[in-house]
Amino acid sequence: MQTKKCQVLIIGAGPGGYVAAIRAGQLGLSTIIVEGERAGGTCLIRGCIPSKALIHAAHRFHDLAKHTAKDGHMG
C-alpha cells in the first residue's frame, strides 16, 4: 500500500466534495479527494441532475406536441 501525505483529505467526490477540493487547492493546500464509486456522487450520476434533465426534455416534448397539434407542423 502506498502512503500519501496531504493537508486536506476530502472524502466523497460529489457536488460538495469536489467544490471543497477545488477551493482547498486554490488556497494552496495539498489536497486529496477520495471517492468509493464514480466522481460526481449520487446527485449527479443517478439522482437529481439526471431527473431534472429528463423532466426538462419531457416538457420540451410536450410543448412540441401541443404546437404540432395546434399548427399541424413542427417547423
C-alpha positions as CSV (number, residue, x, y, z in Angstrom):
1,M,0.0,0.0,0.0
2,Q,1.3,3.4,-0.9
3,T,1.3,6.2,1.6
4,K,0.5,9.8,0.6
5,K,0.6,12.9,2.8
6,C,-1.7,16.0,2.3
7,Q,-3.0,18.9,4.3
8,V,-6.7,18.3,3.3
9,L,-8.4,14.9,2.7
10,I,-11.8,15.2,1.1
11,I,-14.0,12.1,1.4
12,G,-16.5,12.0,-1.4
13,A,-16.3,13.5,-4.9
14,G,-19.9,14.6,-5.1
15,P,-21.1,18.2,-5.6
16,G,-19.8,19.3,-2.1
17,G,-16.6,17.3,-2.2
18,Y,-15.2,18.4,-5.5
19,V,-16.0,22.1,-4.7
20,A,-14.3,21.8,-1.4
21,A,-11.2,20.2,-3.1
22,I,-11.1,22.9,-5.7
23,R,-11.2,25.6,-3.0
24,A,-8.6,23.9,-0.9
25,G,-6.3,23.8,-4.0
26,Q,-7.0,27.4,-4.7
27,L,-5.9,28.2,-1.2
28,G,-2.6,26.4,-1.8
29,L,-3.3,23.4,0.4
30,S,-2.1,20.0,-0.8
31,T,-5.4,18.2,-1.3
32,I,-6.5,14.6,-2.0
33,I,-10.1,13.7,-2.8
34,V,-11.3,10.1,-2.4
35,E,-14.4,8.6,-3.9
36,G,-15.6,5.0,-3.4
37,E,-17.6,5.0,-6.7
38,R,-17.6,7.4,-9.6
39,A,-16.8,11.0,-9.2
40,G,-20.0,13.1,-9.2
41,G,-21.9,11.4,-6.4
42,T,-25.5,10.3,-6.3
43,C,-26.9,13.7,-7.2
44,L,-25.0,14.0,-10.5
45,I,-25.0,10.3,-11.6
46,R,-28.4,8.9,-10.7
47,G,-30.2,11.5,-8.6
48,C,-31.4,15.0,-9.1
49,I,-29.4,16.1,-12.1
50,P,-30.5,13.2,-14.4
51,S,-34.1,13.6,-13.1
52,K,-34.1,17.3,-13.9
53,A,-32.7,16.7,-17.4
54,L,-35.4,14.1,-18.1
55,I,-38.1,16.4,-16.8
56,H,-36.8,19.3,-18.9
57,A,-36.8,17.0,-22.0
58,A,-40.4,15.9,-21.3
59,H,-41.6,19.5,-21.0
60,R,-39.9,20.3,-24.3
61,F,-41.5,17.3,-26.0
62,H,-44.9,18.3,-24.5
63,D,-44.6,21.8,-25.9
64,L,-43.6,20.5,-29.3
65,A,-46.6,18.1,-29.3
66,K,-49.0,21.0,-28.4
67,H,-47.6,23.2,-31.1
68,T,-47.8,20.4,-33.7
69,A,-51.5,19.7,-32.7
70,K,-52.4,23.3,-33.0
71,D,-50.5,24.3,-36.2
72,G,-50.2,20.9,-37.9
73,H,-46.4,21.0,-38.3
74,M,-43.2,21.1,-36.4
75,G,-41.2,23.6,-38.5
